[in-house]
Amino acid sequence: MVRYQNTYYNVYTSIFYFSCSGIDNEGNIWESNELNASLKRKMMEASEKCYLLVDQSKFEKALIQLSGLNKIDTIFYRFCPSLPLTKNTVTK
């Protein structure tokens, strides 16, 4: 696992598109395993903009907290969520 994390240590990108295992009503983003959460945290830190892609199945908790919605620039979704989202959002 250390080698895997070190591989992405020097990555920098302007845009990071990603999904997650869940979002709760407190604005926390959740992931199902630590390896995915660790990699996504590093990519979020290395990116100028973070875009979260979700569907209706994501609006529930998973096991590992990845981040808060305050770290997300835009959320792309296919429906109007019942959560009080306050960041810029774009629907498809």
SEKOLGU-748364 format. One record per residue (C-alpha): residue number from 1; residue in three letters; x, y, z. Coordinates in nm, 2 decimals. Each point is the difference from the previous one (the first is absolute). Example, Ala and Ser with C-alpha at 12.3 -4.5 7.8 and 13.67 -1.06 7.14 Angstrom:
<atoms>
atom resi=1 | resn=ALA | x=1.23 | y=-0.45 | z=0.78
atom resi=2 | resn=SER | x=0.14 | y=0.34 | z=-0.07
</atoms>
This chain:
<atoms>
atom resi=1 | resn=MET | x=0.00 | y=0.00 | z=0.00
atom resi=2 | resn=VAL | x=0.29 | y=0.24 | z=0.06
atom resi=3 | resn=ARG | x=0.13 | y=-0.04 | z=-0.35
atom resi=4 | resn=TYR | x=-0.35 | y=0.06 | z=-0.14
atom resi=5 | resn=GLN | x=-0.03 | y=0.33 | z=0.20
atom resi=6 | resn=ASN | x=0.35 | y=0.11 | z=-0.10
atom resi=7 | resn=THR | x=-0.08 | y=-0.05 | z=-0.37
atom resi=8 | resn=TYR | x=-0.26 | y=0.28 | z=0.03
atom resi=9 | resn=TYR | x=0.21 | y=0.23 | z=0.22
atom resi=10 | resn=ASN | x=0.11 | y=0.23 | z=-0.27
atom resi=11 | resn=VAL | x=-0.32 | y=0.02 | z=-0.21
atom resi=12 | resn=TYR | x=-0.14 | y=0.34 | z=-0.08
atom resi=13 | resn=THR | x=-0.32 | y=0.06 | z=-0.20
atom resi=14 | resn=SER | x=-0.23 | y=0.29 | z=-0.07
atom resi=15 | resn=ILE | x=-0.32 | y=-0.21 | z=0.01
atom resi=16 | resn=PHE | x=-0.09 | y=-0.31 | z=0.20
atom resi=17 | resn=TYR | x=-0.33 | y=-0.18 | z=-0.09
atom resi=18 | resn=PHE | x=-0.10 | y=-0.27 | z=0.25
atom resi=19 | resn=SER | x=-0.29 | y=-0.19 | z=0.17
atom resi=20 | resn=CYS | x=-0.04 | y=-0.12 | z=0.35
atom resi=21 | resn=SER | x=-0.19 | y=-0.27 | z=0.20
atom resi=22 | resn=GLY | x=-0.23 | y=0.25 | z=0.17
atom resi=23 | resn=ILE | x=-0.09 | y=0.35 | z=0.12
atom resi=24 | resn=ASP | x=-0.17 | y=0.07 | z=0.32
atom resi=25 | resn=ASN | x=-0.24 | y=0.28 | z=0.10
atom resi=26 | resn=GLU | x=0.28 | y=0.18 | z=0.19
atom resi=27 | resn=GLY | x=0.20 | y=0.05 | z=-0.32
atom resi=28 | resn=ASN | x=0.26 | y=-0.28 | z=0.05
atom resi=29 | resn=ILE | x=0.13 | y=-0.21 | z=-0.29
atom resi=30 | resn=TRP | x=0.05 | y=-0.37 | z=0.08
atom resi=31 | resn=GLU | x=0.20 | y=-0.28 | z=-0.16
atom resi=32 | resn=SER | x=-0.02 | y=-0.38 | z=0.04
atom resi=33 | resn=ASN | x=0.37 | y=-0.07 | z=0.06
atom resi=34 | resn=GLU | x=0.31 | y=0.17 | z=0.13
atom resi=35 | resn=LEU | x=0.21 | y=-0.05 | z=-0.31
atom resi=36 | resn=ASN | x=-0.26 | y=0.18 | z=-0.22
atom resi=37 | resn=ALA | x=-0.05 | y=0.27 | z=0.26
atom resi=38 | resn=SER | x=0.38 | y=0.06 | z=0.03
atom resi=39 | resn=LEU | x=0.05 | y=0.03 | z=-0.38
atom resi=40 | resn=LYS | x=-0.30 | y=0.23 | z=-0.04
atom resi=41 | resn=ARG | x=0.12 | y=0.23 | z=0.28
atom resi=42 | resn=LYS | x=0.34 | y=0.03 | z=-0.16
atom resi=43 | resn=MET | x=-0.15 | y=0.07 | z=-0.34
atom resi=44 | resn=MET | x=-0.23 | y=0.26 | z=0.15
atom resi=45 | resn=GLU | x=0.30 | y=0.17 | z=0.16
atom resi=46 | resn=ALA | x=0.19 | y=0.00 | z=-0.33
atom resi=47 | resn=SER | x=-0.29 | y=0.14 | z=-0.21
atom resi=48 | resn=GLU | x=-0.11 | y=0.36 | z=-0.06
atom resi=49 | resn=LYS | x=-0.36 | y=-0.11 | z=-0.04
atom resi=50 | resn=CYS | x=-0.19 | y=-0.30 | z=0.13
atom resi=51 | resn=TYR | x=-0.32 | y=-0.12 | z=-0.17
atom resi=52 | resn=LEU | x=-0.21 | y=-0.26 | z=0.18
atom resi=53 | resn=LEU | x=-0.22 | y=-0.24 | z=-0.21
atom resi=54 | resn=VAL | x=-0.29 | y=-0.16 | z=0.18
atom resi=55 | resn=ASP | x=-0.34 | y=-0.17 | z=-0.05
atom resi=56 | resn=GLN | x=-0.29 | y=-0.05 | z=0.24
atom resi=57 | resn=SER | x=0.16 | y=-0.31 | z=0.16
atom resi=58 | resn=LYS | x=0.29 | y=0.21 | z=0.14
atom resi=59 | resn=PHE | x=-0.21 | y=0.20 | z=0.25
atom resi=60 | resn=GLU | x=0.08 | y=-0.22 | z=0.29
atom resi=61 | resn=LYS | x=0.30 | y=-0.08 | z=0.22
atom resi=62 | resn=ALA | x=0.27 | y=-0.24 | z=-0.08
atom resi=63 | resn=LEU | x=0.29 | y=-0.12 | z=0.23
atom resi=64 | resn=ILE | x=0.28 | y=0.26 | z=-0.04
atom resi=65 | resn=GLN | x=-0.03 | y=0.37 | z=0.00
atom resi=66 | resn=LEU | x=0.18 | y=0.14 | z=-0.30
atom resi=67 | resn=SER | x=-0.06 | y=0.38 | z=0.02
atom resi=68 | resn=GLY | x=-0.27 | y=0.27 | z=0.04
atom resi=69 | resn=LEU | x=-0.20 | y=0.16 | z=-0.28
atom resi=70 | resn=ASN | x=0.19 | y=0.32 | z=0.08
atom resi=71 | resn=LYS | x=0.30 | y=-0.15 | z=-0.20
atom resi=72 | resn=ILE | x=-0.21 | y=-0.05 | z=-0.31
atom resi=73 | resn=ASP | x=-0.03 | y=0.26 | z=-0.27
atom resi=74 | resn=THR | x=-0.30 | y=-0.16 | z=-0.19
atom resi=75 | resn=ILE | x=-0.23 | y=-0.30 | z=0.05
atom resi=76 | resn=PHE | x=-0.14 | y=-0.16 | z=-0.31
atom resi=77 | resn=TYR | x=-0.32 | y=-0.20 | z=0.06
atom resi=78 | resn=ARG | x=-0.31 | y=-0.13 | z=-0.20
atom resi=79 | resn=PHE | x=-0.27 | y=0.09 | z=0.25
atom resi=80 | resn=CYS | x=-0.08 | y=0.26 | z=0.26
atom resi=81 | resn=PRO | x=0.13 | y=-0.12 | z=0.33
atom resi=82 | resn=SER | x=-0.18 | y=0.05 | z=0.33
atom resi=83 | resn=LEU | x=0.32 | y=0.12 | z=0.16
atom resi=84 | resn=PRO | x=0.05 | y=0.38 | z=0.06
atom resi=85 | resn=LEU | x=0.29 | y=0.04 | z=-0.24
atom resi=86 | resn=THR | x=0.16 | y=0.34 | z=0.01
atom resi=87 | resn=LYS | x=0.28 | y=-0.02 | z=-0.25
atom resi=88 | resn=ASN | x=-0.02 | y=0.06 | z=-0.37
atom resi=89 | resn=THR | x=-0.19 | y=-0.30 | z=-0.15
atom resi=90 | resn=VAL | x=-0.07 | y=-0.11 | z=-0.35
atom resi=91 | resn=THR | x=-0.27 | y=-0.25 | z=-0.10
atom resi=92 | resn=LYS | x=0.02 | y=-0.22 | z=-0.31
</atoms>
